[in-house]
């Protein structure tokens, strides 16, 4: 449930701000939800991973995979779907690390 709220917050922020607003969404979710740091990372990671994977798959199917295949050729990857997986992984890592940072930031002031 917490990862869904992180993904929705990131989706709303990305309408108005650049791609790095996912870190703001992860940071805020890390502050709001009291949880262990490992759980904060997993919630931030899974929320942003799911969001970026869904958006990337949408773009992939809208343009019949043309952009993903060209990017795969550029990075010497065998298939365009690997670009989608790598995109989601990079976003997920950024979201997870920012959620852990927000978690530790909130614990700094709670004690």
One Martini backbone bead per residue (centre of mass of N, CA, C, O) as a GRO file, in nm:
protein
  111
    1UNK     BB    1   0.057   0.063  -0.020
    2UNK     BB    2   0.302   0.258   0.006
    3UNK     BB    3   0.402   0.228  -0.292
    4UNK     BB    4   0.154   0.359  -0.423
    5UNK     BB    5   0.188   0.641  -0.297
    6UNK     BB    6   0.466   0.690  -0.416
    7UNK     BB    7   0.382   0.667  -0.714
    8UNK     BB    8   0.166   0.893  -0.712
    9UNK     BB    9   0.351   1.120  -0.619
   10UNK     BB   10   0.550   1.094  -0.857
   11UNK     BB   11   0.348   1.140  -1.085
   12UNK     BB   12   0.264   1.425  -1.000
   13UNK     BB   13   0.550   1.553  -0.995
   14UNK     BB   14   0.623   1.477  -1.305
   15UNK     BB   15   0.434   1.687  -1.436
   16UNK     BB   16   0.609   1.951  -1.310
   17UNK     BB   17   0.877   1.792  -1.293
   18UNK     BB   18   1.142   1.634  -1.316
   19UNK     BB   19   1.274   1.319  -1.279
   20UNK     BB   20   1.396   1.382  -0.978
   21UNK     BB   21   1.113   1.380  -0.819
   22UNK     BB   22   1.135   1.089  -0.707
   23UNK     BB   23   1.309   1.170  -0.463
   24UNK     BB   24   1.094   1.337  -0.323
   25UNK     BB   25   0.886   1.112  -0.291
   26UNK     BB   26   1.067   0.920  -0.127
   27UNK     BB   27   1.134   1.113   0.103
   28UNK     BB   28   0.843   1.164   0.198
   29UNK     BB   29   0.772   0.864   0.250
   30UNK     BB   30   0.999   0.825   0.464
   31UNK     BB   31   0.874   1.031   0.664
   32UNK     BB   32   0.573   0.941   0.696
   33UNK     BB   33   0.666   0.645   0.721
   34UNK     BB   34   0.694   0.418   0.977
   35UNK     BB   35   1.000   0.233   0.941
   36UNK     BB   36   1.220   0.041   0.828
   37UNK     BB   37   1.480   0.079   0.616
   38UNK     BB   38   1.420  -0.170   0.436
   39UNK     BB   39   1.120  -0.098   0.386
   40UNK     BB   40   1.172   0.178   0.263
   41UNK     BB   41   1.329   0.080   0.021
   42UNK     BB   42   1.113  -0.114  -0.096
   43UNK     BB   43   0.891   0.100  -0.133
   44UNK     BB   44   1.048   0.295  -0.314
   45UNK     BB   45   1.136   0.095  -0.529
   46UNK     BB   46   0.856  -0.029  -0.612
   47UNK     BB   47   0.713   0.233  -0.689
   48UNK     BB   48   0.913   0.337  -0.911
   49UNK     BB   49   0.938   0.082  -1.075
   50UNK     BB   50   0.639   0.061  -1.154
   51UNK     BB   51   0.609   0.335  -1.285
   52UNK     BB   52   0.842   0.320  -1.501
   53UNK     BB   53   0.746   0.057  -1.630
   54UNK     BB   54   0.467   0.155  -1.720
   55UNK     BB   55   0.559   0.396  -1.891
   56UNK     BB   56   0.754   0.238  -2.076
   57UNK     BB   57   0.540   0.041  -2.187
   58UNK     BB   58   0.361   0.250  -2.310
   59UNK     BB   59   0.570   0.365  -2.507
   60UNK     BB   60   0.634   0.097  -2.645
   61UNK     BB   61   0.337   0.046  -2.760
   62UNK     BB   62   0.284   0.314  -2.909
   63UNK     BB   63   0.577   0.280  -3.092
   64UNK     BB   64   0.650  -0.029  -3.139
   65UNK     BB   65   0.959  -0.017  -3.011
   66UNK     BB   66   1.148   0.192  -3.149
   67UNK     BB   67   1.299   0.340  -2.920
   68UNK     BB   68   1.405   0.089  -2.768
   69UNK     BB   69   1.568  -0.030  -3.006
   70UNK     BB   70   1.758   0.212  -3.045
   71UNK     BB   71   1.873   0.206  -2.757
   72UNK     BB   72   1.979  -0.082  -2.773
   73UNK     BB   73   2.179  -0.025  -3.000
   74UNK     BB   74   2.340   0.198  -2.853
   75UNK     BB   75   2.397  -0.017  -2.592
   76UNK     BB   76   2.422  -0.319  -2.688
   77UNK     BB   77   2.141  -0.457  -2.686
   78UNK     BB   78   1.930  -0.722  -2.773
   79UNK     BB   79   1.674  -0.565  -2.638
   80UNK     BB   80   1.424  -0.331  -2.565
   81UNK     BB   81   1.328  -0.445  -2.283
   82UNK     BB   82   1.595  -0.381  -2.131
   83UNK     BB   83   1.547  -0.079  -2.115
   84UNK     BB   84   1.305  -0.095  -1.927
   85UNK     BB   85   1.445  -0.239  -1.693
   86UNK     BB   86   1.672  -0.031  -1.649
   87UNK     BB   87   1.490   0.209  -1.596
   88UNK     BB   88   1.344   0.089  -1.348
   89UNK     BB   89   1.600   0.038  -1.177
   90UNK     BB   90   1.702   0.327  -1.156
   91UNK     BB   91   1.445   0.442  -1.029
   92UNK     BB   92   1.432   0.245  -0.786
   93UNK     BB   93   1.699   0.323  -0.654
   94UNK     BB   94   1.633   0.620  -0.613
   95UNK     BB   95   1.375   0.572  -0.442
   96UNK     BB   96   1.503   0.399  -0.217
   97UNK     BB   97   1.726   0.596  -0.119
   98UNK     BB   98   1.530   0.831  -0.053
   99UNK     BB   99   1.360   0.676   0.158
  100UNK     BB  100   1.593   0.623   0.355
  101UNK     BB  101   1.665   0.916   0.400
  102UNK     BB  102   1.385   0.997   0.514
  103UNK     BB  103   1.391   0.797   0.748
  104UNK     BB  104   1.649   0.909   0.889
  105UNK     BB  105   1.547   1.200   0.914
  106UNK     BB  106   1.307   1.138   1.104
  107UNK     BB  107   1.483   0.999   1.330
  108UNK     BB  108   1.648   1.250   1.404
  109UNK     BB  109   1.376   1.407   1.528
  110UNK     BB  110   1.244   1.186   1.722
  111UNK     BB  111   1.490   1.176   1.937
   0.00000   0.00000   0.00000
